[in-house]
Amino acid sequence: MAKKSISDVDVQGKVVLMRVDFNVPQDDSGAITDDRRIRMALPSIESVINRGGKLVLMSHLGRPKGKGPEPEFTLKPTAERLAQLIKKPVAFASDTVGPDAESKVTAMKDGDVVVLENVRFNPGEKDGEASYAGKLASWADVYCNDAFGTCHREEASMVAVPLAMAGKPKVVGFLVAKEIQYLSDTIAAPQRPFVAILGGAKVSDKINVISNLLGICDQVLIGGAMAYTFSLAQGGETGNSLVEKDKVELAKELIAKGGSKLVLPVDTHCGDAFKGTCNKQVVAAGKIPAGWEGFDIGPETSKMFSAIVEKAKTIVWNGPMGVFEMPPFDQGTVAVAQAVAKSDGVSIIGGGDSAAAIEQLGFADSVTHVSTGGGASLSMLEGEKFKAVEILDNA
């Protein structure tokens, strides 16, 4: 799926319209609490401005209603943070395709940066309105997609805008190129053993991922609360644990399809209340007593999973093994994270809570790749094709 990169294009004196993912977390005052998504876009941003390009950045933030400006979702704080990171002024347009954006883009000199206001303030972003997409496209000589977190979506800034730029270069940024390399290309031709670790709360969120990975992995390890739905499918007792009773038949089908490839927990760390200070016990999988709830894989499962992971040559991990935010029910996730970090194989952390866990535990530098996209990385692990990537120029 190799695509032309921003580094393949001459940007000197040209306007580059770059879709980034500046959907950063903020506190109640609007202050950015984690700027990782901005920092991850810096290589592509600096590639353009250091080579004399004029860079126009567009992004969404949050879920505005698409009926005009909503102050709590303004991108202005991200423009200010970007200016601090690149140590040069960054202009901020108070609209997306309005007069302020047009005047600021028109006034750009080589090496300048403009951040447009939240694309989702405009209804054209969701409905793909031709005049909205056409206006954005008309300003630019080059389109660059560096927003992996929204690559699975078909909003105007991801699809209609590049399509409106017929005959002009349409490329990926370094971040999207890296995500494709690991989440698509590596998985298409993995070194073996290829092991997937899937956790999280719901089987329903991971049905297609489990099914797809069972077809290509050597082993798929199941942890998190969704393991209890599999336990129920095997006739086990799950106490007060989180289960999806309407997905039991589906779990049975996945167990039958997976055979020995599907590795389920052998024990469970339980508590009698949702708090770290509750009464605790470790029981065999499928033996959770009434009034108790499973909050983590047990120590025997941790050892078993770790042993499998340490021998793997390709590892994909999506979803924690338990309630990792609440010690001591973080122990299973910690054990798996340590095993992934220790492995000498290619290790890919598939965004969302598993990415947060690996960062929080200090192992991010010990793995091969931490994805920036939760939903997008899941979709790619399902084997889904992204129109927002397919329409870009092939290498």
C-alpha positions in Angstrom: 0.0 0.0 0.0 3.0 2.3 -0.5 2.0 5.9 -1.1 3.9 9.0 -2.2 5.2 10.9 0.8 5.4 14.6 1.5 9.2 14.2 1.1 8.7 13.2 -2.6 7.1 16.6 -3.5 8.9 19.9 -4.2 7.1 22.4 -1.9 9.2 25.5 -2.4 6.9 28.5 -2.8 3.8 26.2 -2.9 0.8 26.0 -0.7 0.5 22.7 1.1 -2.9 21.8 2.6 -2.2 19.3 5.3 -4.9 17.4 7.2 -3.6 16.7 10.7 -5.1 15.2 13.9 -5.0 18.0 16.5 -7.9 16.4 18.4 -6.0 16.8 21.7 -7.4 16.4 25.3 -8.0 19.6 27.2 -9.0 20.6 30.7 -12.0 22.6 31.7 -10.2 25.9 31.0 -9.2 24.7 27.5 -5.6 24.1 28.3 -4.0 21.2 26.4 -3.2 18.3 28.8 -1.5 16.0 26.3 0.2 17.5 23.1 1.4 14.1 21.7 -0.8 14.3 18.6 0.7 17.8 17.8 4.2 16.5 18.4 3.6 13.4 16.2 2.8 15.7 13.2 6.0 17.8 13.6 8.2 15.9 11.2 5.7 16.5 8.3 5.1 20.1 9.3 8.8 20.8 9.5 9.5 19.1 6.2 7.3 21.6 4.5 8.3 24.8 6.2 12.0 24.0 6.2 11.9 23.5 2.4 10.1 26.9 1.9 6.5 25.7 1.6 3.5 27.6 2.7 1.6 25.3 5.1 -2.1 25.4 5.8 -3.2 23.0 8.6 -6.7 21.7 9.0 -8.1 19.5 11.8 -11.1 18.7 13.8 -11.4 18.9 17.6 -14.1 17.1 19.6 -17.7 16.6 18.3 -19.2 20.0 17.5 -22.7 20.1 16.0 -21.6 21.5 12.7 -23.7 24.6 13.0 -20.9 27.2 13.4 -18.3 28.1 16.1 -18.5 26.5 19.5 -15.8 28.1 21.7 -15.1 25.0 23.7 -13.9 23.2 20.5 -11.7 26.0 19.0 -8.4 25.0 17.6 -6.7 28.2 18.7 -4.9 26.6 21.7 -3.4 24.0 19.3 -2.1 26.8 17.1 -0.5 28.4 20.1 1.1 25.1 21.2 2.4 24.5 17.7 4.1 27.9 17.7 5.9 27.0 20.9 7.0 23.7 19.5 8.3 25.0 16.2 9.6 28.2 17.7 8.1 30.5 15.1 4.8 32.4 14.7 1.7 30.4 13.6 -1.3 32.4 12.2 -4.7 31.2 13.3 -7.8 31.7 11.1 -11.0 32.2 12.9 -13.0 30.4 10.2 -12.3 27.5 7.8 -13.3 28.7 4.4 -14.4 32.2 5.3 -12.9 35.7 4.8 -10.3 35.4 7.6 -9.0 32.1 6.4 -8.8 33.4 2.8 -7.0 36.6 3.8 -4.5 34.7 6.0 -3.8 32.1 3.3 -3.4 34.8 0.6 -0.9 36.7 2.8 1.4 33.7 3.4 5.1 33.9 2.6 7.4 30.9 2.1 7.8 29.0 5.4 4.7 30.4 7.0 2.1 28.3 8.8 -1.7 28.9 9.1 -4.0 26.8 11.3 -7.6 26.9 10.1 -10.5 26.8 12.7 -12.1 23.5 13.4 -13.3 21.9 10.2 -16.3 20.4 12.0 -17.8 23.9 12.6 -18.7 23.8 9.0 -21.7 21.6 7.9 -19.8 20.9 4.6 -17.2 18.8 6.5 -19.8 16.1 7.3 -22.0 16.3 4.1 -19.1 16.7 1.6 -20.6 19.9 0.2 -18.8 20.6 -3.1 -18.4 24.3 -2.6 -16.8 23.8 0.8 -14.4 21.2 -0.4 -13.7 23.1 -3.6 -12.8 26.3 -1.7 -10.2 24.5 0.4 -8.9 22.6 -2.6 -8.6 25.9 -4.6 -6.1 27.4 -2.2 -3.5 24.6 -2.4 -0.9 23.2 -4.8 -0.4 20.0 -2.7 -2.6 17.9 -0.4 -1.1 15.9 2.4 -2.9 13.5 4.8 -1.1 13.1 8.1 -4.2 12.5 10.2 -4.2 8.7 10.8 -6.7 8.9 13.6 -9.4 9.9 11.1 -8.3 7.9 8.1 -11.2 5.5 8.6 -13.6 8.4 8.1 -14.8 9.9 4.8 -15.3 13.5 5.9 -14.7 16.3 3.3 -11.2 17.2 4.5 -10.2 13.5 4.2 -11.8 12.6 0.9 -13.8 15.4 -1.0 -11.0 17.9 -0.7 -8.2 15.7 -2.2 -10.6 14.5 -4.9 -11.3 18.1 -5.8 -7.5 18.6 -6.4 -7.4 16.6 -9.6 -4.0 16.7 -11.2 -2.3 18.0 -8.1 0.0 15.9 -5.8 -1.9 14.1 -3.1 0.5 12.5 -0.6 0.8 11.0 2.9 2.7 12.6 5.8 5.3 10.7 7.7 2.9 9.7 10.5 0.4 8.1 8.1 3.2 6.5 6.1 4.5 4.9 9.3 1.0 3.7 10.4 0.5 2.1 7.0 3.9 0.5 7.2 3.2 -1.2 10.6 -0.5 -1.7 10.7 -0.9 -2.9 7.1 2.3 -3.9 5.4 4.0 -5.6 8.5 0.8 -7.6 9.2 0.4 -8.6 5.5 3.8 -10.3 5.7 4.6 -10.9 9.3 7.6 -12.7 10.8 6.4 -15.7 12.8 5.3 -16.6 15.3 2.7 -13.8 14.9 0.8 -13.2 18.1 -2.1 -10.8 18.7 -3.2 -9.7 22.2 -6.7 -8.4 22.4 -8.3 -6.9 25.5 -10.9 -4.3 26.5 -14.5 -4.6 27.6 -16.6 -5.8 24.7 -16.4 -8.7 22.2 -18.8 -6.6 20.0 -16.0 -3.9 19.6 -13.5 -6.5 18.4 -15.5 -9.2 16.5 -14.1 -8.3 13.1 -10.6 -7.9 14.5 -10.6 -11.3 16.2 -12.1 -13.0 13.2 -9.5 -11.4 10.8 -6.5 -12.0 13.1 -7.5 -15.7 13.7 -7.1 -16.1 9.9 -3.5 -14.7 9.9 -2.0 -15.0 13.4 -0.4 -18.1 15.0 -2.1 -17.3 18.3 -4.7 -14.7 19.5 -4.6 -14.1 23.3 -7.9 -12.8 24.9 -7.9 -10.7 28.1 -10.0 -7.9 29.5 -13.7 -8.0 30.3 -14.5 -9.6 26.9 -12.8 -12.8 28.2 -15.9 -13.3 30.5 -18.2 -13.5 27.5 -16.0 -16.3 26.1 -16.1 -17.9 29.6 -19.9 -17.8 29.6 -19.9 -19.3 26.1 -18.0 -22.3 27.6 -20.5 -22.7 30.4 -18.5 -20.9 33.0 -19.6 -18.9 36.0 -18.9 -15.2 35.7 -20.5 -13.7 38.9 -21.1 -10.0 38.5 -18.5 -9.6 35.7 -19.2 -7.5 32.7 -20.5 -9.9 30.0 -22.4 -9.5 26.7 -25.1 -12.2 26.9 -26.3 -11.4 23.4 -22.8 -12.2 22.1 -22.4 -15.6 23.6 -23.3 -17.5 20.4 -20.8 -15.3 18.5 -18.2 -16.2 21.1 -18.9 -19.9 20.6 -18.4 -19.4 16.8 -15.1 -17.7 17.4 -14.0 -20.4 19.8 -14.9 -23.0 17.2 -13.1 -21.1 14.4 -10.0 -20.3 16.5 -9.4 -23.8 17.9 -6.0 -23.9 19.6 -5.1 -20.5 18.1 -7.5 -18.8 20.4 -5.9 -18.6 23.9 -8.2 -17.7 26.8 -7.3 -16.9 30.4 -6.9 -19.8 32.9 -7.5 -17.7 36.0 -9.0 -14.4 37.0 -8.3 -11.8 39.6 -11.6 -10.9 41.2 -13.0 -8.3 43.6 -16.2 -7.8 45.5 -16.5 -4.1 44.6 -15.2 -1.7 41.9 -12.4 -0.2 43.9 -8.8 -1.0 44.6 -9.4 -1.5 48.3 -12.1 -4.2 47.8 -11.7 -7.8 49.0 -9.8 -9.8 46.4 -9.3 -13.4 45.3 -7.8 -15.3 42.4 -10.0 -18.1 41.0 -9.9 -20.4 38.0 -11.4 -19.0 34.8 -15.1 -19.7 34.7 -15.3 -20.1 38.5 -16.1 -16.5 39.5 -18.4 -16.7 42.6 -21.8 -14.9 42.9 -21.2 -11.4 44.2 -17.7 -11.2 42.8 -16.5 -9.6 39.6 -13.5 -10.2 37.3 -11.2 -7.2 37.1 -8.0 -8.7 35.6 -6.3 -11.8 34.2 -4.8 -13.9 37.0 -1.1 -14.6 37.7 -1.1 -18.0 35.9 -2.6 -16.3 32.8 0.0 -13.5 33.0 2.8 -16.1 33.0 1.3 -18.0 30.1 0.6 -14.9 28.0 4.1 -13.5 28.8 5.8 -16.8 27.7 3.9 -16.8 24.4 4.7 -13.1 23.8 8.4 -13.3 24.5 8.8 -15.9 21.8 6.8 -14.0 19.2 8.5 -12.3 16.2 5.5 -10.1 15.4 3.1 -8.8 18.1 0.0 -6.7 17.8 -1.6 -5.5 21.1 -5.0 -3.7 21.3 -6.8 -3.4 24.7 -5.7 -3.8 28.3 -5.9 -7.1 30.2 -7.9 -5.6 33.1 -8.8 -2.4 34.9 -5.3 -1.1 34.5 -6.1 2.4 35.9 -6.9 0.8 39.3 -4.1 -1.1 41.1 -3.8 -4.0 41.9 -5.9 -4.9 38.9 -3.2 -3.4 36.6 -0.9 -6.4 37.2 -2.0 -8.4 34.1 -1.6 -5.4 31.8 1.8 -4.6 33.4 3.0 -8.2 32.9 2.0 -8.3 29.3 3.5 -4.8 28.7 6.8 -6.0 30.2 6.8 -9.1 28.0 6.1 -7.0 24.8 8.9 -4.6 25.8 11.3 -7.5 26.4 10.5 -9.2 23.1 13.0 -8.7 20.2 10.2 -9.0 17.7 8.3 -6.3 15.9 5.7 -4.9 18.4 2.8 -2.8 17.4 0.5 -1.2 20.0 -2.9 -0.5 18.4 -3.9 2.9 19.8 -6.6 3.6 22.4 -6.2 2.3 26.0 -3.3 0.0 25.2 -1.4 2.9 23.8 -2.2 4.9 27.0 -1.1 1.9 29.1 2.2 1.5 27.4 2.9 5.2 27.7 1.8 5.3 31.3 4.0 2.3 32.2 7.0 3.9 30.6 7.5 1.2 27.8 6.7 3.4 24.8 10.4 3.6 23.8 10.8 -0.2 24.1 8.2 -1.2 21.5 8.5 -0.8 17.7 5.4 1.3 17.1 2.6 3.0 19.1 -0.3 3.8 16.9 -2.0 7.3 17.2 -5.4 6.0 16.1 -7.8 4.0 18.2 -10.7 3.5 15.8 -8.5 3.7 12.8 -6.0 1.1 14.0 -8.8 -1.3 14.8 -10.3 -0.8 11.4 -6.9 -1.5 9.8 -6.5 -4.6 11.9 -9.9 -5.7 10.6 -8.3 -5.6 7.1 -10.5 -2.6 6.1 -9.4 -0.4 3.2 -9.5 3.4 3.8 -10.8 5.6 1.0 -8.9 8.5 2.5 -5.7 6.6 1.8 -6.7 4.8 -1.4 -7.3 8.0 -3.3 -3.7 9.3 -2.6 -0.9 9.0 -5.2 0.9 5.6 -5.3 4.6 5.6 -4.8 
